[in-house]
């Protein structure tokens, strides 16, 4: 990263810290998952990614505490030499959830770093979605440095993807496409049907999907959005996070067979050189997996689904600039200029609400917005949040010389004419 770019980012972050928007600490003696206390004021928080609300479950907390009592705060040894027996139980239960072999990584990011350099060869080509998570991109840079061909594609443009597959398959053994199961900023999803069609149509095509934000809140046993929409395929590589809806830590790598799993365990850098998960985490994973294998997970999913559906339908009734209406727990309310977001954040704090303001460099300069995540901790809070949006956003836009139409144009959403939307897609 160039020095002038890091200086700009640091300047933006320093301004946001002064405004109290980032690097903030909670003051609570106990967290309930719904609200946090900042500067003495209780705020309903919409940035929690523990979608199922399981992080406060007494059974999981008790299992974590019991593991510490039995095994201590850590077991500090490379898994290459010796691993705690809890790993075997955790991976066995996760394997029952996915009905495939699963390997636990310290984090999803380290899982990518372990897997991608092993499965990619210099005879492969990589296509990566423009909005794929940064953790994937960091791992891809490792193989790009070795000369692997890497190309970024416009977001969710399956027409572009198919064209590149058809061209690149003539010169490469495998054509990989890297994407997310749920995009972490806007909460939108990839066209799973098209990806499945490509897997069956093109022999050289392989797909690597990080379903970190799709885990737990949907799918059989909470196995995630990707497998809810796509069947297993020999050319599909699936990873996910246990630090979101699963309410623990670590990453889960899902394989087609034990041979593929052992290849990564034997050769993946994180499994050789990185430290293991702590006993408390492993105890929590085991207990959470047991819950996922009961009917209770379906009840939790239904509870969250009702909240997601209400959020979308009520937003539509208020004509709010919701960037994606996909039924996921992540929503992005466009505000356009960061200045609008600053004022809106201040207003929300006065109303007892805390949302995360996304702005450059996470998004383009004029694509600032409120990133909102829903969990089962939210009860009747959602209506208040959306009413607050509806009451204040038009006033703040007017102060900045903006309108809803400016937001629609910036995000290519809303009541634009069909011809205008087509022109924008062509331009992209």
Helices and strands as residue ranges (DSSP letters): H 3-18, E 35-38, E 41-45, G 54-56, H 58-71, H 85-98, E 101-105, H 108-119, E 124-129, H 134-144, E 149-153, H 158-168, E 174-180, H 192-201, E 205-210, G 212-214, G 220-222, H 225-229, E 236-241, E 251-255, H 258-267, H 269-273, H 279-292, H 296-317, E 330-336, H 338-350, E 353-354, E 356-358, E 368-373, H 381-399, H 404-411, H 418-427
